[in-house]
Amino acid sequence: MTIAHGCYWKKCSFCDITLDYISRYNPAPAANLVDKMETLMAETGESGFHFVDEAAPPLIMRDMAIEILRRGLQVTWWTNIRFEKNFTKDLCLLLKASGCIAVSGGLEVASDRLLTLIDKGVTVEQVAQVTRNFTEANIMVHSYLMYGYPTQTIQETVDSLEMVRQLFEIGVLQSGF
C-alpha cells in the first residue's frame, strides 16, 4: 500500500523528481487508508501492511495511527521515511501503539556537508535523535546508505562509515544497506 503517491520532500539531488511517482504528491486521507486496511484484512485474513512510499509523510502517519487506534484494529505495519525532526519521541510512541514495527530511512551519507549538498533537509545529529526516538519506542530502524557521492572525499567516507558504526554500536540503527 501507499500512504501518499509521490514524495512530499522532492528535493534530494540524487532523485529524479521528474518521475510521476515522485513528483506528483497526492496523500490519501487517513480514514481511507484504514478503510483499505480493514477491507484487505476481511478479504485476506492478513493484518500486516507494508507501505512502500518513497517517504511516508509524518503527519499522515500520525493521523493513520490515531485512526487505527480509534477503530481498535490489531495490525502491524512498516514504511519508508525521511529522518526528519517531526518524528518526535511522542509521535514514535503513537506509531508503535498503532502497530508500527519498523521504518526504513535514507541516511545516504553520514556527513553534514554531503547531506546539505544532497539537500536531504536533515543533519547527522537530527538523524541520530530520530533513530533514537524510534528505537526507544521499540520500532526497528533500517537505513539506506550510499558512498561515493560526487565530491565525497576518502576522509568523508571514512568519517561517515565511522558515524554509521557508532549508530549501530549505541543501538539506534538495527539494519543498514
N, C-alpha and C positions, 0 to 999 in steps of 0.2 A: 504494500500500500504506500501511498504518499500522503504526507501532511499538506504539502503545497507543491504545485507544479512550478518548477523554476527555482532560482536561488534569490533570496531576499538581499543578499550582500552584493553579488555581481561585480566585484572589484578585483579579485585575485588576478594578478597579471599573467599567471600561467594558465588560466582557464579561458576557454573560448566562449566568451559571453554572447557571441552572436548566435549560438545554437539555441533553438527554440526551448529545449528542455532546461536551459539555464536562464535565458534572457526574459522569457515571459513568465513573470512571477504571478501566481494565482493561488492564494491559500484557500484551503477548504475550511468552512466553519466547523468548529469542534463538535457540535452536535451531529453534523453529517458524518464526520469520521467515526464517531462512536456508534451511530446508527449502522454504518457499514460493518463495523466490528461485530455488532450483535447479529447482523444478518449472516455474516460468514461463520460465526460460532454456531448459529442454528443450522446452517447448511452443512457444515463440515465436522462439527464437534470439536474443532481445534480452538484454542484460546491464546495462542502465541502469535504475535504480529511483528513483522519486520518492516519498518518504514524506510524506504530507500531514497529519501530526499537527498539532494546534494548537500544541503544543510538545513535541517528542520528548524523552523523559527521558534525561539523560546517562548514567546507569548502564546502561540497557538498550542505548543506542547503543554503549557500551563493550563490553558482552557480545556484541552482534551483530558488532562489528568483530573481536573475538577469534575468534568462530566462523567468520566469513568467512575470516580468515587461517588458522585451523586446517584448514579444508577446502581451502585453496588456490584459492579462487574468484577469478576476474578479473572484477570488477564495478565499475560506477560508481554512486554514489548521492548523494542530497542530501535535506535535510529542513528543517523549521521548528524553531527552538529558542527558548529564553529565554537571554539573555546572562548566564548565572549563573556563579558562581565555580567550579563543578565542571568547567568547560571549561578545564582547565589546559593548559599547553604540551604535556605528555606525552600527555594524552588527545587533543588535536588531532592530534598526530603519529600516534597509533594509528589514529584515524579516517581520516586521509589514507592510511595504509598499507593500509587495508581497502577503499579506493576512494571515500571521501567526497570530492566535488569542490566542494560548495557548501553553505552554510547561509543561511537567512533568519531573521531575528530581529526581534522588535518592540522597537525602542528607544522608539517612540512619541514622547516628548519628551526632549530632552537637557537636563533640568533636574532636579536632585536634589529640589527641593521638590515638583515635579509628579510625579516618579517615586514619591515617598513617598505623595502624595495618591492616585495611581492604584493603589498597592500592588503595584508591579512586582517588588519584592524585589531591586532592583539599584540601583546608583549609576552616575553618568556615568563615574566613574573605573573602575569594575568593567567597564562595557561597553567602554571603551577598551582595557583589558587583555585581555579575552576576544576582542575583534575582532583585536587584535594576535596573540594565540595562534593563532587560525585562519589569519590571513594569513601568519604565519611558517611555518605548516605547509603553505602553498600551497593553502588552501581558500578559495574565493571567498566573500565576506561581503556579503549584501544586508540592508538594514534597512528595516523598515516605520516610517513616521513619521506623526505627526499633530500638527496645530497647531490652536489654538482650544479647547483643553480648558477646561472651566469654571474660572474664576478665573485662567486664564493671562493675564498682563499683556502689553502690547505689548513691554516690555523683555525679558520672559522669552522671548517668541517670537523676538526679535532675537538674544538670547544663545544660544538653542537652535539657531537656524539657523547661527550662527557656530560653535558646537561641532561641528555636523554637517559644516560646511565644513572645519573643521580635521581631522576624522577622515578625510575624503576626501583632504585635502592630504597628510597623513602616510601615506596609503596603506592604512589599516586597514579602510576601507569601500570597496567597489568598486561598489556599486549601492545605490540607495535609491528608495523610492516613498512 
